[in-house]
Every structure is written in C-alpha cells, then in structure tokens.
Amino acid sequence: MRTVLAVDLGGTKTTTARVDEEGVVVDRLKVPAERTLEDAVARIAAHVGDAAAVGVIVPGIYTPSSGCAWCPNLWGTGEVPLLAALQARVSVPVVIDSDRAGCVVGESWLGAARGLRDVVFVAIGTGIGVGILSDGRVLRGAHGIAGAAGWFALDPAWTEAYGTMGCWEAEAAGPAIARHAGRSDAGAVVEAARAGDPGARAVIARAAGYTAMGVANLVSVINPEVVVLGGGLGYGAADLLLDPVRAGVRRWAQPIAAARCRIEASQLGEDAGLLGAARLALDAC
C-alpha cells in the first residue's frame, strides 16, 4: 500500500506523518516550528523516504500560480517560494495548500463530513478561518484568500481591532474570549464555564453568538450539507458552542439552507489538516 508524507506547518509546531491510502497514520513526529524556510524544507526533505508524494499545509495564504506562501506567523510578512524550494530537494510530487483547505479535505475524507461534496470547515482558535468544499472542489479564490471569514463584518460599531484581524475573529477567537473574561487564555475560560462560572459562561455565550452569525452567513451564501466546527476552540469547546450556534443559524440563515445543513463538531480534531494534506498528496500521485 502506498504511503505519503503529510506535513502540517503550524504556527508553533510542525507535524509530519506518514499516512497510507486508508488514512492510517503509520508514524508521526511533532517538533517546534522552523522559523526559516530553509530549515522547514530541510526537515521535510529528511523525512520523505519512500513516500509516493508530499502534501504540505501552511498557516496562511498559498498561491498556486506562483508556488509562493505567505505565512507571517512563521517566516515574516513577505511571500516565500515554498514550492520551488521543496521541488529542489524532493524528487516526488509535492502539493501545497492552506491549512483551511487541508482541514475541510480531511473532514470530508475521514471525518464529520465523510463522503460529502459541499462542506464548510470553521477553524476557531487563535484566529478564525474557513475551508470550503463546493461540489467536491476546494474553493481558493483568485489569490488563495478564500475562506478568510474571520474578516466577516458582524458588528457595525467599528473598532480599530477590526482593521487588523476582522470583526468575527476580534470578537470570538481565543484571544478575544480570554480578553473579555480577564483571563490569560481561552482554555481557562472554557473550563470555568464548564464549572458553572456565570462570568465565563456569559463570555462563551457572547462568542457563540458571533460565531452563530458567521456560520449563518456561510450557510446562506454557500448552502453546504454540513458545517464542521474545528480548531482548538471549535473542537475543544464544542460542548459549549454547538447548541447555541445551531440555534443561531436557525434564526439568522436562509431558512431552507439552514434546515438542510448539519452543524457538527470535528471528528478528527487536530489531525484534520494533517489528514487533509495526506489526501491531497494521494490525489497527486
């Protein structure tokens, strides 16, 4: 059975895994993220072995026409020639995409959207991003930016934060939850809400309200079969988010589209993007 090398170039860690054609992770390595393109490429090249292809997902924008990636959390604010750098070191096919695309492909292959062709994956963590599968094809846009839904305008009361990260992200991503609760991180707020703390529960409810509006807009525009909530918060706090988001979508979205769309938590968790990278690589070889 063929195996491919799947690589998730995360903002804080790099995960590489050998994955077979059935989606079984044969081996896995997780290390701190490399802060130069050269180091990242060297690590990937060192792990190719007998893999039939390499699939890489990046935390930012990938432009297929140029083969360049924009990953400010990794390599600064300029684009880097990731495809050319990899092709110079690797002799098998290489496919690169955004982490958003990887997550939606992974969930449609092996997760909560298995076998479906119209899927939205909403990643909620440090930021908010969306992967979109329409009629079985990943939507990337003219410049690889499709899915930057953290920029959804959900509140007309403009604040400066909206100009740097977008309204939805500024109100409902992890740092916003921590800020509104006066905590150091969103995980502590989630745990306090589970324990019944009224302040923490109010903060989570507020974030869920913004997320419900964002998801409702996606449902109305894209008409997916399922919306999958993932990312550190979307998956990790699904028990607190799913019901209010479902109720909000029924209120805000186009009613027929809302009635025919499921809202589910990720089944693959942090492996969604990694397995999506594997599927992209398998399709390339």
C-alpha positions as CSV (number, residue, x, y, z in Angstrom):
1,M,0.0,0.0,0.0
2,R,1.3,3.5,-0.9
3,T,2.2,6.0,1.8
4,V,2.6,9.7,1.5
5,L,4.3,12.3,3.7
6,A,1.8,14.7,5.2
7,V,3.2,17.9,6.7
8,D,1.3,20.4,8.9
9,L,3.4,23.6,9.2
10,G,1.7,25.1,12.2
11,G,2.4,28.5,13.7
12,T,4.0,26.9,16.8
13,K,4.8,23.3,15.7
14,T,5.5,21.2,12.7
15,T,3.8,17.8,12.4
16,T,5.0,15.3,9.9
17,A,3.3,11.9,9.4
18,R,3.5,9.0,7.0
19,V,-0.1,8.2,6.0
20,D,-1.4,5.3,4.0
21,E,-4.2,5.1,1.4
22,E,-6.8,4.3,4.0
23,G,-5.8,7.3,6.2
24,V,-3.9,5.3,8.8
25,V,-1.1,7.3,10.4
26,V,1.9,5.0,10.2
27,D,4.3,7.2,12.1
28,R,4.3,10.8,13.4
29,L,6.8,13.4,14.5
30,K,5.9,16.8,16.1
31,V,8.6,19.4,16.7
32,P,8.7,23.2,17.3
33,A,8.0,25.2,14.1
34,E,11.0,26.1,12.0
35,R,11.5,29.8,11.7
36,T,13.3,29.9,8.3
37,L,12.1,28.5,5.0
38,E,15.4,26.6,4.6
39,D,15.0,24.8,7.9
40,A,11.4,23.8,7.2
41,V,12.3,22.5,3.7
42,A,15.3,20.6,5.1
43,R,13.1,18.9,7.7
44,I,10.5,17.9,5.2
45,A,13.2,16.6,2.7
46,A,14.8,14.5,5.5
47,H,11.5,12.6,6.2
48,V,10.4,11.8,2.6
49,G,11.9,8.4,2.5
50,D,9.9,6.1,0.2
51,A,6.8,8.3,0.3
52,A,4.9,8.4,-3.0
53,A,4.2,12.2,-2.7
54,V,4.3,15.0,-0.2
55,G,1.4,17.1,1.0
56,V,2.0,20.3,2.9
57,I,-0.4,22.7,4.5
58,V,0.5,26.2,5.7
59,P,-1.0,28.6,8.2
60,G,-1.6,31.5,5.8
61,I,-2.1,32.0,2.1
62,Y,-0.7,29.8,-0.6
63,T,-0.9,31.0,-4.2
64,P,-0.8,28.0,-6.7
65,S,0.0,30.2,-9.7
66,S,3.3,31.3,-8.1
67,G,4.0,28.5,-5.7
68,C,4.6,31.1,-3.0
69,A,3.3,31.0,0.6
70,W,2.5,34.0,2.9
71,C,2.9,32.8,6.5
72,P,3.6,35.8,8.8
73,N,3.4,33.6,11.9
74,L,6.3,31.6,10.5
75,W,8.6,33.4,8.1
76,G,7.7,37.1,8.2
77,T,5.4,39.3,6.1
78,G,6.9,38.5,2.7
79,E,6.0,35.7,0.4
80,V,8.4,32.7,0.2
81,P,8.9,30.4,-2.8
82,L,7.9,27.2,-0.9
83,L,7.0,25.0,-3.9
84,A,10.3,25.7,-5.7
85,A,12.3,25.2,-2.6
86,L,10.7,21.8,-2.0
87,Q,10.9,20.7,-5.6
88,A,14.7,21.4,-5.5
89,R,15.1,19.0,-2.6
90,V,12.3,16.4,-3.2
91,S,12.0,14.1,-6.2
92,V,8.3,13.0,-5.7
93,P,5.2,15.1,-6.4
94,V,4.6,17.9,-4.0
95,V,1.3,19.6,-3.3
96,I,0.8,22.6,-1.0
97,D,-2.4,24.2,0.3
98,S,-3.6,26.4,3.2
99,D,-4.4,24.7,6.5
100,R,-8.1,25.7,5.9
101,A,-8.2,23.7,2.7
102,G,-6.4,20.8,4.5
103,C,-9.0,20.7,7.3
104,V,-12.0,20.6,5.0
105,V,-10.5,17.9,2.8
106,G,-9.6,15.8,5.8
107,E,-13.1,16.0,7.4
108,S,-14.7,15.2,4.0
109,W,-12.4,12.2,3.6
110,L,-12.5,10.6,7.1
111,G,-14.3,12.9,9.5
112,A,-17.7,14.5,10.2
113,A,-18.3,15.3,6.5
114,R,-17.2,11.9,5.2
115,G,-18.2,11.4,1.6
116,L,-19.9,14.8,1.3
117,R,-19.2,17.3,-1.5
118,D,-20.4,20.6,-0.1
119,V,-18.8,21.3,3.2
120,V,-17.6,24.2,5.3
121,F,-14.9,23.8,8.0
122,V,-14.8,26.6,10.5
123,A,-11.5,26.7,12.4
124,I,-11.7,28.6,15.7
125,G,-8.6,29.0,17.7
126,T,-6.1,31.9,17.9
127,G,-7.8,33.1,14.7
128,I,-10.8,32.1,12.6
129,G,-10.5,30.7,9.1
130,V,-12.8,28.7,6.9
131,G,-12.2,25.8,4.4
132,I,-14.8,25.5,1.7
133,L,-15.6,22.4,-0.4
134,S,-18.1,23.1,-3.2
135,D,-19.2,20.3,-5.4
136,G,-16.2,18.4,-4.3
137,R,-13.7,21.1,-5.1
138,V,-11.8,23.3,-2.7
139,L,-12.5,27.0,-3.2
140,R,-9.3,29.0,-3.0
141,G,-10.2,32.3,-4.8
142,A,-8.2,34.3,-7.2
143,H,-5.3,34.8,-4.8
144,G,-5.7,31.9,-2.4
145,I,-7.5,34.0,0.2
146,A,-11.0,32.5,0.0
147,G,-12.1,31.4,3.5
148,A,-10.7,34.4,5.4
149,A,-14.0,34.6,7.2
150,G,-12.5,36.0,10.4
151,W,-13.0,39.3,8.5
152,F,-16.8,38.9,8.3
153,A,-18.4,42.2,9.3
154,L,-20.8,41.2,12.0
155,D,-21.0,44.4,14.1
156,P,-21.5,47.9,12.7
157,A,-19.8,49.5,15.7
158,W,-16.4,49.7,14.2
159,T,-13.3,49.3,16.4
160,E,-9.6,49.5,15.5
161,A,-9.2,45.8,16.1
162,Y,-11.5,45.0,13.2
163,G,-8.9,46.6,10.9
164,T,-6.1,44.3,11.9
165,M,-7.9,40.9,12.2
166,G,-11.5,41.2,11.2
167,C,-14.7,41.5,13.3
168,W,-15.6,37.9,13.8
169,E,-12.0,37.0,14.8
170,A,-11.7,40.0,17.1
171,E,-14.9,39.1,18.9
172,A,-14.9,35.3,19.0
173,A,-11.5,33.8,18.6
174,G,-9.4,32.5,21.5
175,P,-7.7,35.8,22.4
176,A,-11.0,37.6,22.4
177,I,-12.5,35.2,24.8
178,A,-9.6,35.4,27.1
179,R,-9.6,39.2,27.0
180,H,-13.4,39.6,27.7
181,A,-13.1,37.2,30.6
182,G,-9.9,38.8,32.0
183,R,-8.1,35.5,31.8
184,S,-4.7,34.6,30.4
185,D,-6.0,32.1,27.9
186,A,-9.3,30.9,26.4
187,G,-8.9,27.4,27.8
188,A,-9.2,28.6,31.3
189,V,-12.4,30.4,30.4
190,V,-13.8,27.2,28.8
191,E,-13.0,25.2,31.9
192,A,-14.6,27.9,34.2
193,A,-17.7,27.9,32.0
194,R,-18.0,24.1,32.3
195,A,-17.7,24.5,36.1
196,G,-20.7,26.9,36.1
197,D,-18.9,30.3,36.5
198,P,-21.5,32.8,35.4
199,G,-19.0,35.3,34.0
200,A,-17.2,32.7,32.0
201,R,-20.5,31.4,30.7
202,A,-21.5,34.8,29.6
203,V,-18.3,35.3,27.7
204,I,-18.7,32.0,25.9
205,A,-22.3,32.8,25.1
206,R,-21.2,36.1,23.6
207,A,-18.6,34.5,21.4
208,A,-21.1,31.8,20.4
209,G,-23.5,34.5,19.3
210,Y,-20.9,36.0,16.9
211,T,-20.0,32.5,15.7
212,A,-23.6,31.7,15.0
213,M,-23.9,34.8,12.8
214,G,-20.7,34.0,11.0
215,V,-21.8,30.4,10.4
216,A,-25.3,31.6,9.3
217,N,-23.8,33.8,6.7
218,L,-21.7,30.9,5.4
219,V,-24.8,28.7,5.3
220,S,-26.8,31.3,3.4
221,V,-24.1,32.0,0.8
222,I,-22.6,28.5,0.2
223,N,-25.6,26.2,1.0
224,P,-23.4,23.4,2.5
225,E,-24.5,20.0,3.6
226,V,-22.6,20.3,6.8
227,V,-20.6,22.9,8.7
228,V,-17.9,21.4,10.8
229,L,-16.6,23.3,13.8
230,G,-12.9,22.7,14.4
231,G,-9.7,24.3,15.6
232,G,-8.6,24.4,19.2
233,L,-11.9,26.1,20.4
234,G,-14.3,24.9,17.8
235,Y,-13.4,21.3,18.6
236,G,-12.2,21.7,22.2
237,A,-15.3,23.6,23.4
238,A,-17.9,22.0,21.1
239,D,-20.0,21.0,24.1
240,L,-20.5,24.7,24.9
241,L,-20.7,26.0,21.3
242,L,-22.7,23.6,19.2
243,D,-26.2,24.2,20.7
244,P,-26.1,28.0,20.6
245,V,-24.5,28.0,17.2
246,R,-27.2,25.7,15.8
247,A,-29.9,27.8,17.3
248,G,-28.4,31.0,16.0
249,V,-28.1,29.5,12.5
250,R,-31.8,28.7,12.5
251,R,-32.5,32.3,13.4
252,W,-30.1,34.1,11.1
253,A,-29.6,31.9,8.0
254,Q,-31.7,31.4,4.9
255,P,-34.4,29.0,6.3
256,I,-34.3,26.3,3.7
257,A,-30.5,26.2,3.7
258,A,-30.4,26.2,7.5
259,A,-32.9,23.4,7.7
260,R,-30.9,21.2,5.4
261,C,-27.5,21.8,6.9
262,R,-26.0,20.0,9.8
263,I,-23.7,21.8,12.3
264,E,-21.2,19.3,13.7
265,A,-18.0,19.2,15.7
266,S,-14.8,17.9,14.0
267,Q,-14.3,14.2,14.4
268,L,-10.6,14.5,13.5
269,G,-9.6,17.2,15.9
270,E,-6.0,18.4,15.4
271,D,-5.5,15.7,12.8
272,A,-8.0,17.2,10.3
273,G,-5.4,19.3,8.5
274,L,-2.7,16.6,8.6
275,L,-5.1,14.0,7.1
276,G,-6.2,16.6,4.5
277,A,-2.6,17.1,3.5
278,A,-2.3,13.3,3.1
279,R,-5.4,13.2,0.9
280,L,-4.1,16.0,-1.3
281,A,-0.8,14.1,-1.7
282,L,-2.5,10.9,-2.5
283,D,-4.6,12.6,-5.2
284,A,-1.3,14.0,-6.7
285,C,0.4,10.7,-7.2
